């Protein structure tokens, strides 16, 4: 399975975020899955890659050329793919992934997560989306999205587009236990 992980490059955040990222990387590799992520070497990005690499896992980093020019890329990944810009990076991260996992992060992580949710709502992405809720990070976002549903900007069915879990050990079971997204997703993409 190819698991796309969205995460942050900040090394200033609470170290428990990086510890959870490292553990997730270990678990992904230990189960024989491939990790695809943004290609960075610092923060949770570096930690998730290091975790997977420590268990001999395949790690594919996808990084825009300007970031590589700034030497932000992880030097130890299995493969570091250079792309032209952030849009192309997002597309390559999601294309071919069997699941998306969002770790706590900033605006870049949230943008990637919202694109995945949007594409799932529109019936263009059908795979699991899991939020790793380290230190309760995603609880407010989950509550907000449920408010969006309650206010009828999305349909009740859309609450099933993501799963929020507390620990890295919960991620792979959540991926495996996520029901298939309905092939008729476009039929209820529009709120009526």
C-alpha positions as CSV (number, residue, x, y, z in Angstrom):
1,X,0.0,0.0,0.0
2,X,1.2,3.5,-0.8
3,X,0.4,5.8,2.1
4,X,0.5,9.6,1.6
5,X,1.4,11.5,4.7
6,X,0.8,15.2,5.0
7,X,2.8,16.8,7.8
8,X,4.8,19.9,8.9
9,X,8.4,20.9,8.5
10,X,8.4,23.0,11.7
11,X,11.0,21.9,14.3
12,X,9.6,24.5,16.8
13,X,6.4,22.6,17.6
14,X,6.0,20.4,20.6
15,X,8.5,17.4,20.2
16,X,5.6,15.0,20.8
17,X,4.4,15.8,17.3
18,X,7.7,14.6,15.8
19,X,7.7,11.5,18.1
20,X,4.3,10.5,16.8
21,X,5.4,11.1,13.2
22,X,8.5,9.0,13.7
23,X,6.4,6.2,15.2
24,X,4.0,6.4,12.3
25,X,6.8,6.1,9.9
26,X,8.1,3.0,11.7
27,X,4.7,1.4,11.6
28,X,4.1,2.1,7.9
29,X,7.5,0.5,7.0
30,X,7.1,-2.4,9.5
31,X,3.9,-3.4,7.7
32,X,5.6,-3.3,4.3
33,X,3.9,-0.2,3.0
34,X,5.5,2.7,1.1
35,X,5.5,6.2,2.5
36,X,5.1,9.2,0.1
37,X,5.4,12.6,1.7
38,X,6.6,16.2,1.0
39,X,10.3,15.3,0.9
40,X,11.5,17.6,3.7
41,X,14.1,16.8,6.3
42,X,13.0,18.8,9.3
43,X,10.0,18.7,11.7
44,X,7.4,16.0,11.4
45,X,8.4,15.6,7.7
46,X,11.9,14.5,8.6
47,X,10.6,12.4,11.5
48,X,8.1,10.4,9.5
49,X,10.7,9.7,6.9
50,X,13.4,8.8,9.5
51,X,10.9,6.4,11.2
52,X,10.2,4.6,8.0
53,X,13.8,4.5,6.9
54,X,14.8,3.1,10.4
55,X,12.7,0.0,9.6
56,X,14.0,-0.3,6.0
57,X,10.9,1.1,4.4
58,X,10.5,2.7,1.0
59,X,10.2,6.5,1.3
60,X,9.3,8.6,-1.6
61,X,9.7,12.4,-1.2
62,X,8.1,14.8,-3.6
63,X,9.5,18.3,-3.4
64,X,9.3,21.4,-5.5
65,X,12.5,22.4,-7.2
66,X,12.8,25.7,-5.3
67,X,12.7,23.8,-2.0
68,X,15.4,21.4,-3.3
69,X,17.5,24.4,-4.3
70,X,17.2,25.6,-0.7
71,X,18.5,22.2,0.4
72,X,15.2,21.4,2.3
73,X,15.1,17.9,0.8
74,X,15.8,14.8,2.9
75,X,19.1,13.3,1.7
76,X,18.3,9.8,2.9
77,X,15.0,8.9,1.2
78,X,14.7,6.1,-1.2
79,X,13.6,8.5,-4.0
80,X,13.3,12.3,-4.1
81,X,11.2,13.5,-7.0
82,X,11.5,17.1,-8.1
83,X,8.5,18.9,-9.3
84,X,7.9,22.4,-10.7
85,X,5.6,23.8,-8.1
86,X,3.4,23.2,-5.1
87,X,0.4,22.3,-7.2
88,X,2.3,19.6,-9.0
89,X,3.5,18.4,-5.7
90,X,0.0,18.1,-4.3
91,X,-1.1,16.2,-7.4
92,X,1.8,13.7,-7.3
93,X,1.4,13.1,-3.6
94,X,-2.3,12.1,-3.9
95,X,-2.0,10.3,-7.3
96,X,-1.6,6.6,-6.8
97,X,-2.0,6.8,-3.0
98,X,-4.1,4.2,-1.3
99,X,-4.7,6.4,1.7
100,X,-4.0,9.8,3.1
101,X,-2.9,10.5,6.6
102,X,-2.8,14.1,7.9
103,X,-0.5,14.8,10.9
104,X,-0.7,18.1,12.7
105,X,0.7,20.9,10.7
106,X,0.3,24.4,9.4
107,X,-1.4,26.0,6.4
108,X,0.4,23.8,3.9
109,X,-0.7,20.6,5.6
110,X,-4.3,22.0,6.0
111,X,-4.4,22.9,2.3
112,X,-3.4,19.4,1.3
113,X,-5.9,17.9,3.6
114,X,-8.7,20.1,2.4
115,X,-7.9,19.3,-1.2
116,X,-8.1,15.6,-0.4
117,X,-11.4,16.0,1.4
118,X,-12.8,18.2,-1.5
119,X,-11.7,15.6,-4.1
120,X,-13.3,12.8,-2.1
121,X,-16.5,14.8,-1.8
122,X,-16.6,15.3,-5.6
123,X,-16.0,11.6,-6.3
124,X,-12.5,12.1,-7.6
125,X,-10.7,10.4,-4.7
126,X,-12.1,7.4,-3.0
127,X,-9.5,6.2,-0.5
128,X,-9.3,6.6,3.3
129,X,-8.4,10.0,4.9
130,X,-7.1,9.7,8.4
131,X,-6.4,12.5,10.8
132,X,-3.7,11.7,13.4
133,X,-5.0,13.7,16.4
134,X,-1.8,14.0,18.4
135,X,-2.4,16.1,21.5
136,X,-6.0,16.7,20.3
137,X,-4.8,18.9,17.4
138,X,-7.6,18.0,15.0
139,X,-10.5,18.0,17.5
140,X,-11.4,21.7,16.8
141,X,-11.2,21.1,13.0
142,X,-13.4,18.0,13.3
143,X,-15.9,20.0,15.3
144,X,-15.8,22.8,12.7
145,X,-16.4,20.4,9.9
146,X,-19.4,18.9,11.7
147,X,-20.7,22.4,12.2
148,X,-20.3,22.9,8.4
149,X,-22.5,19.8,8.0
150,X,-25.0,20.9,10.6
151,X,-25.3,24.3,8.8
152,X,-26.0,22.4,5.6
153,X,-22.9,23.4,3.6
154,X,-22.2,19.7,3.3
155,X,-24.4,16.7,3.5
156,X,-24.5,14.3,6.6
157,X,-22.9,11.6,4.4
158,X,-19.8,13.8,4.1
159,X,-18.9,13.2,7.8
160,X,-17.7,9.8,6.7
161,X,-15.0,11.2,4.5
162,X,-12.4,11.3,7.2
163,X,-11.5,9.4,10.4
164,X,-9.8,10.9,13.4
165,X,-7.6,8.7,15.5
166,X,-5.5,9.4,18.6
167,X,-2.3,7.4,18.3
168,X,0.0,6.3,15.5
169,X,-0.9,2.7,16.2
170,X,-4.5,3.5,15.3
171,X,-3.7,4.8,11.8
172,X,-3.2,1.5,9.9
173,X,-6.3,-0.2,11.4
174,X,-8.3,2.9,10.6
175,X,-7.2,2.8,7.0
176,X,-8.0,-0.9,6.8
177,X,-11.4,-0.5,8.5
178,X,-12.6,2.5,6.5
179,X,-15.6,1.5,4.3
180,X,-15.2,2.1,0.6
181,X,-16.3,5.5,-0.4
182,X,-19.5,5.4,-2.4
183,X,-19.1,5.3,-6.1
184,X,-22.2,7.6,-6.3
185,X,-20.4,10.4,-4.3
186,X,-21.2,12.9,-7.0
187,X,-24.9,12.2,-6.6
188,X,-24.8,13.9,-3.2
189,X,-21.9,16.2,-3.6
190,X,-24.3,19.1,-4.1
191,X,-26.3,20.0,-0.9
192,X,-30.0,20.0,-1.6
